[in-house]
Every structure is written in C-alpha cells, then in structure tokens.
Amino acid sequence: PHTPAPGARAVAAGVLAVALLLSVGALVGGALQDFLDRMAGVFALVALSVSVMLGLASVFRDVLTPGRRRLAQLLHRAAGLAGVGFLLVHIGVKVAGEEIAASDVLLGSGDLLVDLGSLAAQLFVLALITGLWRGVFATRRWIRPFRMLHGLAYAGWVAGVVHGLGAGRTPAPWVTACYGLCLAASAAALVHRWRRGRRR
C-alpha cells in the first residue's frame, strides 16, 4: 500500500533528472527560451496546484471509493512530479537570463515576491522527497512527522500563488479569481478534514 524507499539507482536517476531540467533552462536559447521564460513558471504553478488539491481530495474516504482514491493519489504524484520539473526549468531559465542569482534560490534576494517563490520551491522539493520516501514513514512512529513535513506543501502552494500572481506579468482577473476559489476550497477541505479527525 505504501511506496518503498527509492534505492541508490533511483536516487542517482533523480539527481541526473534535476541536473538535466536545470540545464534545459540554462542552455536553451531563442524562441524556446522566451517561451519557457514566460510559461515554465505558469505550468509549474498549475501542475502543483492540481497536485495539492488531488492530494487533499484523496484522503476523503467517505467521499471517494477506494479505486477513485488510488486514481487520485496516482494523479497527485504525477502532477507533483510534473510541477517540480517545470519549477526546475523555471529556475534554470531565470538564472540563465540573469534575472536572479543561483544563490537567491537558497539564501534569498531581498525581494519579497522573489523570495516567496524561492520558499515555495524549497517546500515543494521537501514535499516531493517525503512523498518519494513515504514507505519509510509508513509506521505509527513516523506518520506524524511525515504528515507535518509533507503538509508544508500547503504553505509552499500559498507562497507560490502569491509569487506567481505578483512577480510576473499582471494576471487576468479570471486567473486571480480561479486561484482564489482554489485556495478557499482547499482551506474549507482542510478544516473539514481537521474536524473529522478531532471527532474520531
């Protein structure tokens, strides 16, 4: 029922994939670079938003059948991987275009909106790592730390939405409204989940 811990080969493949995705952003040029400069962050935020909401929906056993919960979990993981992939490309493009320094991603730049994006990236990478190592946490002793660490993706998502809506191009009103509705619906689902857990 739980994914096993990745082995050495899987870890090495993951590190290589990270390097390749960062290199894509750094090495491309011309029209492709312009497209990725405009759209990689958008793709990352949309995919990560979908991943957060699917992950939240998949815990509602009283709403979804077991089969649909498994499907939601698979889509949650796929969207999360895609989102982090686009996020790495987004960072590579911005660093290559000298819009940010590589150190800004870890140490901050002093610009609040940029730093919110860096915080979101760090928290989503943490969520990805804890998700990949879910099998290690699948015991009574470690399930609470897993939920706390993996749940930091919610804070990362909020930071990412603020970063995406404020740091880039001015979004259309319908885009802002859609993200506002997603945040409100997710907050309501979290409150419902917390209350249900308290009742149990």
PyMOL commands that set and color helices and strands:
alter all, ss='L'
color gray80, all
select helices_A, chain A and resi 8-27+30-57+66-96+104-107+112-132+134-137+143-167+173-199
alter helices_A, ss='H'
color red, helices_A
deselect
rebuild
show_as cartoon
